[in-house]
Amino acid sequence: MRICYCKSRKWCYTLDSKFNDVYSQCKAIGMPVRAYWYLYALNVQQARNEANIFVSRLKESEKRDK
């Protein structure tokens, strides 16, 4: 499932409005959850930053559903 989407190349961190609901519904019925994030990084540091944001969004969802 998609976590975030880009409105412009500068701002690629907008949370998908349906992500939290779909995530919760999948977890409630025991369906495995998979997520993806298209990287727009132009160098290693940007890639690390984007990866950290991706992981933090997943952790926020996991905490909320416990």
N, CA, C and O atoms as a GROMACS GRO file, in nm:
protein
  264
    1MET      N    1   0.083  -0.116   0.000
    1MET     CA    2   0.000   0.000   0.000
    1MET      C    3   0.088   0.123   0.000
    1MET      O    4   0.200   0.121   0.050
    2ARG      N    5   0.037   0.227  -0.054
    2ARG     CA    6   0.112   0.352  -0.063
    2ARG      C    7   0.104   0.427   0.070
    2ARG      O    8  -0.004   0.441   0.128
    3ILE      N    9   0.217   0.473   0.118
    3ILE     CA   10   0.220   0.550   0.242
    3ILE      C   11   0.209   0.699   0.213
    3ILE      O   12   0.126   0.768   0.272
    4CYS      N   13   0.291   0.748   0.124
    4CYS     CA   14   0.296   0.891   0.094
    4CYS      C   15   0.294   0.912  -0.056
    4CYS      O   16   0.313   0.819  -0.134
    5TYR      N   17   0.270   1.034  -0.095
    5TYR     CA   18   0.273   1.067  -0.237
    5TYR      C   19   0.334   1.205  -0.253
    5TYR      O   20   0.344   1.282  -0.158
    6CYS      N   21   0.374   1.235  -0.374
    6CYS     CA   22   0.439   1.363  -0.402
    6CYS      C   23   0.343   1.460  -0.468
    6CYS      O   24   0.272   1.425  -0.562
    7LYS      N   25   0.340   1.580  -0.416
    7LYS     CA   26   0.268   1.688  -0.485
    7LYS      C   27   0.366   1.765  -0.572
    7LYS      O   28   0.327   1.828  -0.670
    8SER      N   29   0.491   1.759  -0.535
    8SER     CA   30   0.598   1.820  -0.615
    8SER      C   31   0.726   1.747  -0.578
    8SER      O   32   0.730   1.672  -0.480
    9ARG      N   33   0.828   1.767  -0.654
    9ARG     CA   34   0.954   1.698  -0.626
    9ARG      C   35   1.012   1.737  -0.490
    9ARG      O   36   1.082   1.657  -0.428
   10LYS      N   37   0.984   1.857  -0.444
   10LYS     CA   38   1.037   1.902  -0.316
   10LYS      C   39   0.964   1.839  -0.198
   10LYS      O   40   1.026   1.813  -0.095
   11TRP      N   41   0.835   1.814  -0.210
   11TRP     CA   42   0.754   1.768  -0.097
   11TRP      C   43   0.696   1.631  -0.125
   11TRP      O   44   0.583   1.619  -0.170
   12CYS      N   45   0.774   1.528  -0.097
   12CYS     CA   46   0.731   1.391  -0.123
   12CYS      C   47   0.695   1.318   0.005
   12CYS      O   48   0.715   1.197   0.015
   13TYR      N   49   0.643   1.388   0.102
   13TYR     CA   50   0.616   1.326   0.231
   13TYR      C   51   0.471   1.338   0.274
   13TYR      O   52   0.440   1.320   0.392
   14THR      N   53   0.382   1.370   0.182
   14THR     CA   54   0.241   1.386   0.215
   14THR      C   55   0.180   1.248   0.240
   14THR      O   56   0.177   1.164   0.150
   15LEU      N   57   0.131   1.225   0.360
   15LEU     CA   58   0.072   1.096   0.395
   15LEU      C   59  -0.052   1.071   0.312
   15LEU      O   60  -0.140   1.157   0.302
   16ASP      N   61  -0.061   0.952   0.253
   16ASP     CA   62  -0.179   0.914   0.177
   16ASP      C   63  -0.299   0.916   0.272
   16ASP      O   64  -0.293   0.857   0.380
   17SER      N   65  -0.406   0.981   0.234
   17SER     CA   66  -0.522   0.999   0.323
   17SER      C   67  -0.588   0.868   0.362
   17SER      O   68  -0.656   0.863   0.464
   18LYS      N   69  -0.571   0.763   0.286
   18LYS     CA   70  -0.634   0.635   0.317
   18LYS      C   71  -0.539   0.537   0.387
   18LYS      O   72  -0.582   0.430   0.430
   19PHE      N   73  -0.413   0.573   0.399
   19PHE     CA   74  -0.316   0.478   0.453
   19PHE      C   75  -0.353   0.428   0.592
   19PHE      O   76  -0.356   0.307   0.615
   20ASN      N   77  -0.380   0.518   0.686
   20ASN     CA   78  -0.408   0.475   0.823
   20ASN      C   79  -0.530   0.385   0.832
   20ASN      O   80  -0.528   0.286   0.905
   21ASP      N   81  -0.636   0.418   0.760
   21ASP     CA   82  -0.756   0.335   0.762
   21ASP      C   83  -0.731   0.197   0.703
   21ASP      O   84  -0.769   0.096   0.762
   22VAL      N   85  -0.666   0.192   0.588
   22VAL     CA   86  -0.638   0.064   0.523
   22VAL      C   87  -0.544  -0.020   0.609
   22VAL      O   88  -0.563  -0.140   0.623
   23TYR      N   89  -0.443   0.044   0.665
   23TYR     CA   90  -0.348  -0.027   0.752
   23TYR      C   91  -0.423  -0.089   0.870
   23TYR      O   92  -0.404  -0.207   0.899
   24SER      N   93  -0.507  -0.012   0.936
   24SER     CA   94  -0.582  -0.062   1.052
   24SER      C   95  -0.676  -0.176   1.014
   24SER      O   96  -0.685  -0.275   1.086
   25GLN      N   97  -0.744  -0.162   0.902
   25GLN     CA   98  -0.836  -0.267   0.858
   25GLN      C   99  -0.762  -0.396   0.826
   25GLN      O  100  -0.809  -0.505   0.860
   26CYS      N  101  -0.648  -0.386   0.760
   26CYS     CA  102  -0.568  -0.505   0.729
   26CYS      C  103  -0.523  -0.574   0.857
   26CYS      O  104  -0.535  -0.696   0.870
   27LYS      N  105  -0.471  -0.496   0.951
   27LYS     CA  106  -0.424  -0.554   1.076
   27LYS      C  107  -0.539  -0.619   1.154
   27LYS      O  108  -0.520  -0.723   1.216
   28ALA      N  109  -0.657  -0.558   1.150
   28ALA     CA  110  -0.772  -0.609   1.224
   28ALA      C  111  -0.815  -0.748   1.177
   28ALA      O  112  -0.863  -0.828   1.256
   29ILE      N  113  -0.798  -0.776   1.048
   29ILE     CA  114  -0.839  -0.907   0.996
   29ILE      C  115  -0.720  -1.002   0.978
   29ILE      O  116  -0.735  -1.112   0.923
   30GLY      N  117  -0.604  -0.960   1.023
   30GLY     CA  118  -0.486  -1.046   1.015
   30GLY      C  119  -0.420  -1.053   0.879
   30GLY      O  120  -0.340  -1.143   0.853
   31MET      N  121  -0.451  -0.958   0.793
   31MET     CA  122  -0.390  -0.956   0.659
   31MET      C  123  -0.252  -0.894   0.668
   31MET      O  124  -0.235  -0.787   0.728
   32PRO      N  125  -0.152  -0.959   0.609
   32PRO     CA  126  -0.018  -0.899   0.609
   32PRO      C  127  -0.018  -0.764   0.538
   32PRO      O  128  -0.088  -0.745   0.438
   33VAL      N  129   0.060  -0.672   0.590
   33VAL     CA  130   0.067  -0.538   0.533
   33VAL      C  131   0.202  -0.519   0.464
   33VAL      O  132   0.307  -0.550   0.521
   34ARG      N  133   0.198  -0.470   0.343
   34ARG     CA  134   0.319  -0.436   0.269
   34ARG      C  135   0.308  -0.291   0.225
   34ARG      O  136   0.199  -0.244   0.192
   35ALA      N  137   0.417  -0.222   0.224
   35ALA     CA  138   0.415  -0.081   0.186
   35ALA      C  139   0.531  -0.051   0.093
   35ALA      O  140   0.631  -0.124   0.091
   36TYR      N  141   0.518   0.056   0.018
   36TYR     CA  142   0.627   0.097  -0.070
   36TYR      C  143   0.645   0.248  -0.065
   36TYR      O  144   0.555   0.321  -0.023
   37TRP      N  145   0.762   0.291  -0.107
   37TRP     CA  146   0.796   0.433  -0.109
   37TRP      C  147   0.889   0.454  -0.227
   37TRP      O  148   0.997   0.396  -0.231
   38TYR      N  149   0.848   0.534  -0.321
   38TYR     CA  150   0.936   0.566  -0.433
   38TYR      C  151   1.036   0.671  -0.387
   38TYR      O  152   0.998   0.778  -0.340
   39LEU      N  153   1.163   0.639  -0.401
   39LEU     CA  154   1.267   0.735  -0.362
   39LEU      C  155   1.291   0.835  -0.474
   39LEU      O  156   1.292   0.802  -0.592
   40TYR      N  157   1.309   0.958  -0.433
   40TYR     CA  158   1.342   1.065  -0.526
   40TYR      C  159   1.478   1.125  -0.493
   40TYR      O  160   1.513   1.233  -0.540
   41ALA      N  161   1.554   1.054  -0.412
   41ALA     CA  162   1.683   1.102  -0.366
   41ALA      C  163   1.781   1.117  -0.482
   41ALA      O  164   1.780   1.039  -0.578
   42LEU      N  165   1.863   1.217  -0.470
   42LEU     CA  166   1.966   1.242  -0.572
   42LEU      C  167   2.106   1.208  -0.521
   42LEU      O  168   2.203   1.213  -0.596
   43ASN      N  169   2.115   1.173  -0.392
   43ASN     CA  170   2.244   1.133  -0.336
   43ASN      C  171   2.218   1.042  -0.215
   43ASN      O  172   2.104   1.021  -0.175
   44VAL      N  173   2.326   0.989  -0.160
   44VAL     CA  174   2.315   0.893  -0.050
   44VAL      C  175   2.248   0.955   0.072
   44VAL      O  176   2.164   0.891   0.134
   45GLN      N  177   2.284   1.076   0.108
   45GLN     CA  178   2.225   1.138   0.226
   45GLN      C  179   2.074   1.157   0.211
   45GLN      O  180   1.999   1.132   0.305
   46GLN      N  181   2.030   1.201   0.096
   46GLN     CA  182   1.887   1.216   0.071
   46GLN      C  183   1.817   1.080   0.078
   46GLN      O  184   1.706   1.070   0.130
   47ALA      N  185   1.881   0.977   0.027
   47ALA     CA  186   1.823   0.842   0.032
   47ALA      C  187   1.808   0.796   0.176
   47ALA      O  188   1.706   0.737   0.213
   48ARG      N  189   1.907   0.821   0.257
   48ARG     CA  190   1.898   0.786   0.400
   48ARG      C  191   1.784   0.862   0.467
   48ARG      O  192   1.708   0.804   0.544
   49ASN      N  193   1.774   0.990   0.439
   49ASN     CA  194   1.667   1.070   0.499
   49ASN      C  195   1.530   1.017   0.459
   49ASN      O  196   1.442   1.004   0.544
   50GLU      N  197   1.511   0.987   0.332
   50GLU     CA  198   1.382   0.934   0.287
   50GLU      C  199   1.353   0.799   0.350
   50GLU      O  200   1.240   0.772   0.390
   51ALA      N  201   1.455   0.713   0.360
   51ALA     CA  202   1.436   0.582   0.423
   51ALA      C  203   1.396   0.598   0.570
   51ALA      O  204   1.310   0.524   0.619
   52ASN      N  205   1.458   0.691   0.639
   52ASN     CA  206   1.422   0.716   0.779
   52ASN      C  207   1.279   0.765   0.794
   52ASN      O  208   1.210   0.725   0.887
   53ILE      N  209   1.234   0.849   0.704
   53ILE     CA  210   1.096   0.898   0.708
   53ILE      C  211   1.000   0.782   0.684
   53ILE      O  212   0.899   0.769   0.754
   54PHE      N  213   1.031   0.697   0.586
   54PHE     CA  214   0.948   0.580   0.556
   54PHE      C  215   0.934   0.491   0.679
   54PHE      O  216   0.822   0.452   0.715
   55VAL      N  217   1.044   0.458   0.742
   55VAL     CA  218   1.042   0.372   0.860
   55VAL      C  219   0.965   0.439   0.974
   55VAL      O  220   0.889   0.372   1.044
   56SER      N  221   0.983   0.567   0.994
   56SER     CA  222   0.912   0.635   1.103
   56SER      C  223   0.761   0.636   1.079
   56SER      O  224   0.684   0.622   1.174
   57ARG      N  225   0.719   0.650   0.954
   57ARG     CA  226   0.575   0.646   0.924
   57ARG      C  227   0.518   0.508   0.956
   57ARG      O  228   0.408   0.498   1.011
   58LEU      N  229   0.592   0.402   0.923
   58LEU     CA  230   0.546   0.267   0.955
   58LEU      C  231   0.539   0.246   1.105
   58LEU      O  232   0.442   0.188   1.155
   59LYS      N  233   0.638   0.291   1.177
   59LYS     CA  234   0.639   0.275   1.322
   59LYS      C  235   0.524   0.351   1.387
   59LYS      O  236   0.464   0.302   1.482
   60GLU      N  237   0.492   0.470   1.337
   60GLU     CA  238   0.378   0.546   1.389
   60GLU      C  239   0.249   0.467   1.373
   60GLU      O  240   0.166   0.464   1.463
   61SER      N  241   0.232   0.403   1.258
   61SER     CA  242   0.111   0.324   1.233
   61SER      C  243   0.106   0.203   1.324
   61SER      O  244  -0.001   0.169   1.376
   62GLU      N  245   0.219   0.136   1.344
   62GLU     CA  246   0.223   0.020   1.433
   62GLU      C  247   0.188   0.059   1.576
   62GLU      O  248   0.111  -0.012   1.642
   63LYS      N  249   0.242   0.170   1.625
   63LYS     CA  250   0.213   0.215   1.761
   63LYS      C  251   0.065   0.248   1.777
   63LYS      O  252   0.005   0.215   1.879
   64ARG      N  253   0.008   0.312   1.678
   64ARG     CA  254  -0.132   0.353   1.686
   64ARG      C  255  -0.225   0.232   1.693
   64ARG      O  256  -0.330   0.239   1.757
   65ASP      N  257  -0.188   0.123   1.628
   65ASP     CA  258  -0.277   0.007   1.622
   65ASP      C  259  -0.256  -0.094   1.734
   65ASP      O  260  -0.323  -0.197   1.737
   66LYS      N  261  -0.167  -0.067   1.827
   66LYS     CA  262  -0.145  -0.162   1.938
   66LYS      C  263  -0.242  -0.139   2.048
   66LYS      O  264  -0.239  -0.210   2.149
   0.00000   0.00000   0.00000
